[in-house]
Amino acid sequence: MVTEARITSPELNATLLPGGSDWVTETDDGTVLLDCRLVFQTDDEALIAMTYRGIRHGSPEVMAQLQRGEAVAPDLYYHRVAIFFETSAHRYGSLNKTLAVGRARPGLGGGVYEVFEVM
């Protein structure tokens, strides 16, 4: 469950609002499938919905470490997401036409996604 998140970039700073959904499905081989829907509020009060689907997999040992919340080097497992945004705020309207991808890495108190726009 995602309980705390921030979007930080030169063009946009936003904080997660309560009430999102975070569906996690684990397959027989230990692969984790993610389906997450969140709403962020920007520092200038705009609302931005973010939806992402992702995949996380690795060796059984690494996946067990991740499940226990242990720090694991990001090159030992695969964790990628495809991200879409929606907003009615004109100043952030270009997000409605953006597909982004992200890769996860461990961070203080949870994971961090590095997000890149697909050009």
Steps between C-alpha positions, in 0.01 A plus 500: 500500500628844407452729799751774430646629174628815335561599142808719479632654180608842374151555350278333757481431872204308638393300805290184511141540619334225710274243337695344214502132410796267475420151372782248529475152350767236555523221244601139566861572405526799738460773240316803638250683276409857601189706419505834678269805479589815694408868514756770571453866588761738364654780704277739304182299583449313169389135510679234295389138478777247444442141392773245463538131432820320568698182543751395766691174489828351609649191656297342783764615751490862382120506487490369860738777607279761333190351665669539840581864422874443479719720282590329173722639224276598206711304251403173676133519395276646230242761602350718226175692459305666216343827615211714372379836634168684484421857602257777416756765603599681180851579626570125530296395195803357320494216755178375340705426187796342678597138540769447761696201619658456837749277671503441870790517738515476877464823694466619858169375636399324177559494129584781263394507136722674251254605228582576137277638224485277194582716198 
